[in-house]
Amino acid sequence: MDRYAVSAMLAGVFFGCTGLFTRYQTAMGLLPMDMLLIRCIVAVICFFFQILFTDRSLFRIRLKDVWLFFAVALCGQLFFSFCYYTAITMMSISTACILLYLSPALVMIMSHFIFREKVGTRGLIAVILCVLGCACVSGFGGTVSGKGLIFGLGSAFAFALINILNRFIQKRGYRGTTVNFYLFIIAGIGACFFTDPARTLTIAASSFSNLAICVATGLVTSFLSYLCFSLALGGCDSGKVSIFASTEPVAASVISVLLFHEPFGVLSLIGIILVLGSIVLMNTKGKKAA
Protein backbone atom coordinates (compact mmCIF):
# COMPACT_ATOMS: atom_id res chain seq x y z
CA MET A 1 0.00 0.00 0.00
CA ASP A 2 1.55 3.32 -1.08
CA ARG A 3 1.68 6.57 0.90
CA TYR A 4 -1.14 8.12 -1.14
CA ALA A 5 -3.56 5.37 -0.16
CA VAL A 6 -2.46 5.62 3.48
CA SER A 7 -2.91 9.41 3.36
CA ALA A 8 -6.47 9.04 2.04
CA MET A 9 -7.30 6.49 4.73
CA LEU A 10 -5.87 8.77 7.44
CA ALA A 11 -7.94 11.64 6.02
CA GLY A 12 -11.03 9.46 6.41
CA VAL A 13 -10.12 8.63 10.02
CA PHE A 14 -9.61 12.32 10.84
CA PHE A 15 -12.92 13.19 9.15
CA GLY A 16 -14.50 10.41 11.19
CA CYS A 17 -13.66 12.28 14.39
CA THR A 18 -16.14 15.01 13.42
CA GLY A 19 -19.01 13.34 15.28
CA LEU A 20 -16.94 13.15 18.45
CA PHE A 21 -16.14 16.87 18.45
CA THR A 22 -19.63 17.80 17.27
CA ARG A 23 -21.15 16.28 20.40
CA TYR A 24 -18.97 18.38 22.66
CA GLN A 25 -19.45 21.55 20.64
CA THR A 26 -23.22 21.08 20.52
CA ALA A 27 -23.20 20.82 24.31
CA MET A 28 -21.42 24.21 24.37
CA GLY A 29 -24.32 25.75 22.45
CA LEU A 30 -22.60 25.99 19.07
CA LEU A 31 -24.61 25.60 15.86
CA PRO A 32 -23.38 23.80 12.71
CA MET A 33 -22.26 27.01 10.97
CA ASP A 34 -20.54 28.11 14.20
CA MET A 35 -18.56 24.88 14.11
CA LEU A 36 -17.64 25.40 10.47
CA LEU A 37 -16.39 28.92 11.22
CA ILE A 38 -14.20 27.67 14.08
CA ARG A 39 -12.80 24.88 11.92
CA CYS A 40 -11.95 27.40 9.21
CA ILE A 41 -10.20 29.79 11.62
CA VAL A 42 -8.02 27.06 13.12
CA ALA A 43 -7.23 25.55 9.71
CA VAL A 44 -6.27 28.94 8.21
CA ILE A 45 -3.86 29.62 11.09
CA CYS A 46 -2.28 26.16 10.76
CA PHE A 47 -1.87 26.33 6.98
CA PHE A 48 -0.58 29.91 7.25
CA PHE A 49 2.28 28.91 9.52
CA GLN A 50 2.98 25.77 7.48
CA ILE A 51 3.47 27.91 4.36
CA LEU A 52 5.33 30.63 6.27
CA PHE A 53 7.96 28.21 7.59
CA THR A 54 8.25 25.95 4.53
CA ASP A 55 7.76 27.80 1.24
CA ARG A 56 6.34 31.33 1.16
CA SER A 57 5.89 31.17 -2.60
CA LEU A 58 2.88 28.96 -1.91
CA PHE A 59 0.95 32.08 -0.88
CA ARG A 60 0.88 33.18 -4.52
CA ILE A 61 -2.02 32.34 -6.81
CA ARG A 62 -2.78 33.55 -10.32
CA LEU A 63 -5.61 36.06 -10.68
CA LYS A 64 -7.23 34.01 -13.46
CA ASP A 65 -7.51 31.03 -11.07
CA VAL A 66 -9.23 32.88 -8.21
CA TRP A 67 -12.65 31.68 -9.37
CA LEU A 68 -11.55 28.07 -8.90
CA PHE A 69 -10.69 28.70 -5.25
CA PHE A 70 -14.07 30.35 -4.72
CA ALA A 71 -15.75 27.39 -6.42
CA VAL A 72 -14.15 24.75 -4.20
CA ALA A 73 -14.77 26.82 -1.05
CA LEU A 74 -18.35 27.96 -1.69
CA CYS A 75 -19.73 25.23 -3.96
CA GLY A 76 -17.78 22.53 -2.16
CA GLN A 77 -17.01 23.15 1.50
CA LEU A 78 -19.76 25.67 2.39
CA PHE A 79 -22.46 23.99 0.30
CA PHE A 80 -21.50 20.59 1.69
CA SER A 81 -21.74 21.76 5.32
CA PHE A 82 -25.10 23.43 4.69
CA CYS A 83 -26.60 20.39 2.95
CA TYR A 84 -25.21 17.78 5.34
CA TYR A 85 -26.19 19.51 8.56
CA THR A 86 -29.61 20.43 7.14
CA ALA A 87 -30.14 16.80 6.13
CA ILE A 88 -29.32 15.70 9.68
CA THR A 89 -32.12 17.92 11.01
CA MET A 90 -34.60 16.26 8.64
CA MET A 91 -33.61 12.60 9.07
CA SER A 92 -31.50 10.33 11.22
CA ILE A 93 -27.73 10.79 11.18
CA SER A 94 -27.34 7.24 9.85
CA THR A 95 -29.61 7.95 6.86
CA ALA A 96 -27.75 11.18 6.10
CA CYS A 97 -24.47 9.25 6.28
CA ILE A 98 -25.72 6.65 3.80
CA LEU A 99 -26.70 9.35 1.30
CA LEU A 100 -23.38 11.14 1.84
CA TYR A 101 -21.42 8.01 0.98
CA LEU A 102 -22.95 7.76 -2.42
CA SER A 103 -20.16 10.24 -3.20
CA PRO A 104 -17.53 7.60 -4.19
CA ALA A 105 -19.80 6.54 -7.05
CA LEU A 106 -20.32 10.17 -8.08
CA VAL A 107 -16.57 10.86 -7.92
CA MET A 108 -15.77 7.85 -10.07
CA ILE A 109 -18.35 8.86 -12.69
CA MET A 110 -17.26 12.53 -12.72
CA SER A 111 -13.57 11.59 -12.81
CA HIS A 112 -14.17 9.36 -15.82
CA PHE A 113 -15.60 12.24 -17.87
CA ILE A 114 -13.43 15.08 -16.51
CA PHE A 115 -10.01 13.44 -16.01
CA ARG A 116 -10.52 10.43 -18.29
CA GLU A 117 -9.80 8.08 -15.40
CA LYS A 118 -10.53 4.46 -16.25
CA VAL A 119 -13.44 2.73 -14.52
CA GLY A 120 -12.87 -1.01 -14.60
CA THR A 121 -14.70 -3.95 -13.07
CA ARG A 122 -12.47 -3.79 -10.00
CA GLY A 123 -13.36 -0.13 -9.43
CA LEU A 124 -17.10 -0.73 -9.82
CA ILE A 125 -17.05 -3.63 -7.38
CA ALA A 126 -15.07 -1.53 -4.90
CA VAL A 127 -17.65 1.29 -5.11
CA ILE A 128 -20.51 -1.15 -4.52
CA LEU A 129 -18.72 -2.68 -1.51
CA CYS A 130 -17.96 0.81 -0.20
CA VAL A 131 -21.57 2.07 -0.43
CA LEU A 132 -23.01 -1.15 1.03
CA GLY A 133 -20.42 -1.10 3.82
CA CYS A 134 -21.21 2.48 4.76
CA ALA A 135 -24.91 1.65 4.74
CA CYS A 136 -24.33 -1.30 7.10
CA VAL A 137 -22.14 0.72 9.47
CA SER A 138 -24.81 3.45 9.54
CA GLY A 139 -27.55 0.94 10.22
CA PHE A 140 -29.44 1.56 6.95
CA GLY A 141 -31.09 4.64 8.47
CA GLY A 142 -34.83 5.21 8.61
CA THR A 143 -37.55 7.15 6.83
CA VAL A 144 -36.58 9.88 4.40
CA SER A 145 -38.60 12.99 3.56
CA GLY A 146 -38.52 14.55 0.11
CA LYS A 147 -36.60 17.62 1.29
CA GLY A 148 -34.30 15.48 3.41
CA LEU A 149 -33.49 13.34 0.36
CA ILE A 150 -32.63 16.45 -1.68
CA PHE A 151 -30.28 17.81 0.98
CA GLY A 152 -28.75 14.37 1.57
CA LEU A 153 -28.01 13.90 -2.12
CA GLY A 154 -26.79 17.50 -2.21
CA SER A 155 -24.22 16.70 0.49
CA ALA A 156 -22.99 13.69 -1.53
CA PHE A 157 -22.67 15.82 -4.66
CA ALA A 158 -20.86 18.60 -2.75
CA PHE A 159 -18.46 16.11 -1.14
CA ALA A 160 -17.69 14.69 -4.58
CA LEU A 161 -17.26 18.24 -5.88
CA ILE A 162 -14.64 18.98 -3.21
CA ASN A 163 -12.68 15.95 -4.42
CA ILE A 164 -12.95 16.84 -8.11
CA LEU A 165 -12.25 20.58 -7.76
CA ASN A 166 -9.25 19.95 -5.47
CA ARG A 167 -7.80 17.59 -8.06
CA PHE A 168 -8.53 20.08 -10.85
CA ILE A 169 -6.76 22.93 -9.04
CA GLN A 170 -3.74 20.76 -8.26
CA LYS A 171 -3.50 19.86 -11.94
CA ARG A 172 -3.04 23.59 -12.61
CA GLY A 173 0.21 23.50 -10.64
CA TYR A 174 -0.97 24.44 -7.14
CA ARG A 175 0.12 22.53 -4.06
CA GLY A 176 -2.51 21.14 -1.72
CA THR A 177 -1.36 23.48 1.04
CA THR A 178 -2.12 26.54 -1.11
CA VAL A 179 -5.53 25.18 -2.05
CA ASN A 180 -6.46 24.42 1.54
CA PHE A 181 -5.24 27.78 2.86
CA TYR A 182 -7.46 29.80 0.53
CA LEU A 183 -10.29 27.27 0.68
CA PHE A 184 -10.70 27.79 4.42
CA ILE A 185 -10.31 31.57 4.19
CA ILE A 186 -13.14 31.84 1.66
CA ALA A 187 -15.33 29.22 3.39
CA GLY A 188 -14.81 30.99 6.73
CA ILE A 189 -15.89 34.33 5.26
CA GLY A 190 -18.91 32.62 3.73
CA ALA A 191 -19.82 31.03 7.07
CA CYS A 192 -19.93 34.50 8.67
CA PHE A 193 -23.07 35.24 6.65
CA PHE A 194 -24.87 32.31 8.29
CA THR A 195 -23.84 32.86 11.90
CA ASP A 196 -22.84 35.49 14.46
CA PRO A 197 -19.01 35.45 14.61
CA ALA A 198 -18.89 37.43 17.88
CA ARG A 199 -21.22 34.96 19.61
CA THR A 200 -19.30 31.99 18.21
CA LEU A 201 -15.91 33.24 19.39
CA THR A 202 -17.33 34.24 22.79
CA ILE A 203 -18.58 30.70 23.39
CA ALA A 204 -15.35 29.16 22.13
CA ALA A 205 -13.21 31.32 24.43
CA SER A 206 -15.50 31.17 27.47
CA SER A 207 -13.41 28.47 29.16
CA PHE A 208 -10.15 26.61 28.68
CA SER A 209 -11.98 23.35 27.95
CA ASN A 210 -14.16 24.99 25.29
CA LEU A 211 -11.11 26.56 23.65
CA ALA A 212 -9.15 23.29 23.75
CA ILE A 213 -12.02 21.36 22.14
CA CYS A 214 -12.48 23.99 19.42
CA VAL A 215 -8.76 24.06 18.61
CA ALA A 216 -8.61 20.25 18.55
CA THR A 217 -11.66 20.19 16.26
CA GLY A 218 -10.03 22.44 13.69
CA LEU A 219 -6.66 20.73 13.99
CA VAL A 220 -7.97 17.19 13.50
CA THR A 221 -11.05 17.53 11.27
CA SER A 222 -9.79 20.36 9.06
CA PHE A 223 -6.01 20.82 9.09
CA LEU A 224 -4.81 17.21 9.37
CA SER A 225 -7.69 15.72 7.39
CA TYR A 226 -7.32 18.09 4.43
CA LEU A 227 -3.54 17.89 4.58
CA CYS A 228 -3.74 14.11 4.13
CA PHE A 229 -6.59 14.38 1.62
CA SER A 230 -4.63 16.78 -0.61
CA LEU A 231 -1.51 14.61 -0.42
CA ALA A 232 -3.58 11.63 -1.58
CA LEU A 233 -5.07 13.58 -4.51
CA GLY A 234 -1.57 14.59 -5.55
CA GLY A 235 -0.65 11.02 -6.45
CA CYS A 236 -3.84 8.97 -6.74
CA ASP A 237 -6.96 8.93 -8.93
CA SER A 238 -9.94 10.83 -7.50
CA GLY A 239 -12.15 7.75 -7.60
CA LYS A 240 -9.66 5.70 -5.60
CA VAL A 241 -9.16 8.49 -3.05
CA SER A 242 -12.91 8.67 -2.39
CA ILE A 243 -12.96 4.93 -1.66
CA PHE A 244 -9.85 4.96 0.52
CA ALA A 245 -11.33 7.87 2.51
CA SER A 246 -14.43 5.79 3.28
CA THR A 247 -12.64 4.82 6.49
CA GLU A 248 -14.56 7.81 7.89
CA PRO A 249 -17.77 5.94 8.91
CA VAL A 250 -15.65 3.07 10.21
CA ALA A 251 -13.69 5.46 12.44
CA ALA A 252 -16.90 7.19 13.53
CA SER A 253 -18.44 3.82 14.43
CA VAL A 254 -15.41 2.71 16.47
CA ILE A 255 -15.32 6.05 18.31
CA SER A 256 -19.02 5.89 19.12
CA VAL A 257 -18.59 2.40 20.59
CA LEU A 258 -15.42 3.06 22.59
CA LEU A 259 -16.21 6.54 23.89
CA PHE A 260 -20.01 6.75 23.93
CA HIS A 261 -20.77 3.04 24.46
CA GLU A 262 -23.21 2.96 21.57
CA PRO A 263 -24.39 -0.50 20.44
CA PHE A 264 -22.22 -2.39 17.96
CA GLY A 265 -23.96 -5.23 16.19
CA VAL A 266 -23.26 -7.78 13.50
CA LEU A 267 -24.45 -5.36 10.82
CA SER A 268 -21.81 -2.81 11.83
CA LEU A 269 -19.12 -5.48 11.74
CA ILE A 270 -20.23 -6.59 8.26
CA GLY A 271 -20.14 -2.95 7.16
CA ILE A 272 -16.58 -2.45 8.39
CA ILE A 273 -15.47 -5.64 6.62
CA LEU A 274 -17.09 -4.48 3.37
CA VAL A 275 -15.44 -1.04 3.55
CA LEU A 276 -12.04 -2.57 4.32
CA GLY A 277 -12.65 -5.07 1.53
CA SER A 278 -13.20 -2.24 -0.97
CA ILE A 279 -9.93 -0.64 0.14
CA VAL A 280 -8.01 -3.92 -0.20
CA LEU A 281 -9.56 -4.47 -3.62
CA MET A 282 -8.39 -1.05 -4.84
CA ASN A 283 -4.87 -1.86 -3.61
CA THR A 284 -4.73 -5.26 -5.28
CA LYS A 285 -3.01 -5.33 -8.63
CA GLY A 286 -5.16 -6.71 -11.38
CA LYS A 287 -4.75 -7.28 -15.09
CA LYS A 288 -6.54 -4.02 -15.75
CA ALA A 289 -6.38 -0.78 -13.82
CA ALA A 290 -9.45 0.06 -11.82
Phi, psi and omega in degrees: 000125184278173185292334180290320177294317179297320179298317179296319179294320177295321177301317178297319179296317179295319175299324182294345177280355183303316181299322179300309181289328180298322179299315181291319182289327176296320178296334178287338184105013180276143178264165182309315180290332174297315181297320179297317180299317179295317178300318181294317181298312181296317181296318180299316179298315181296313181291329178299311181289329176298315179292318182302320185262000179243300183206100185292344178293342180289350175288338186278135173225153180279140183303323182290347181258000183302321182299329180293321179292322176294323181296312182291329181282312185275311181284334181264281188299308184291315180295321178299311182299317180297311182295314185294313181289329175291320178299321180297328180284346183252351181204177179291154179300323182295321179293317178299323180293320179299313180296320179301320185272025161277351184301323178303322179293319179295319180297317181295320179293313181296320181295327180297318183276328183273312184255001181061032177285138183286140176242100181262181180300319180299317180294318180296318179296319180297319179296316179298315178298320181297310182296316179295320179296316179296323178295319179294315180299323182278353177084013179067006170065207183215216181288151182231127176276164180300313180293320179299320179297318180297314181291324178295315177292328177297321179294322178295318180295317181294320179296320177294323181295322177301315179299309184294313183293322176300315180296320182295317179294318180296329178291343178271010174100003181270144176280154180302326180298318178296314180301312183294321181301310182283331177301312184285332175296309182293316179296322179295318177297318178297321180296332180298335180282347182247005181209178177253100184305320182297316178296317181300312182291328178296316178295317182297325184261010185288340178205162180296321181294318178299315181296318180297317180295318181294318178295316179298322179300309180294322182295314185278307188275349179240301184294300184294319182295314181285332175298312179292320181297317180292321177299319180295317181293336180288345182218016184214148178301146182302319180298319179292319180300318181297328178283316178301322182284358178286007170292350181303305180294332177294313179298317180298321180294315180297317180297317181296327180284313185287321186262327183248003176054037176283153183298144179229106184256187180297322181299319179295320179296317178299318180299315179297319179296320180294317179297313179297325178297320179295324179292316178298319180298319181289342180262358181267128181288128177242182179290332180233146178290143180286000000 
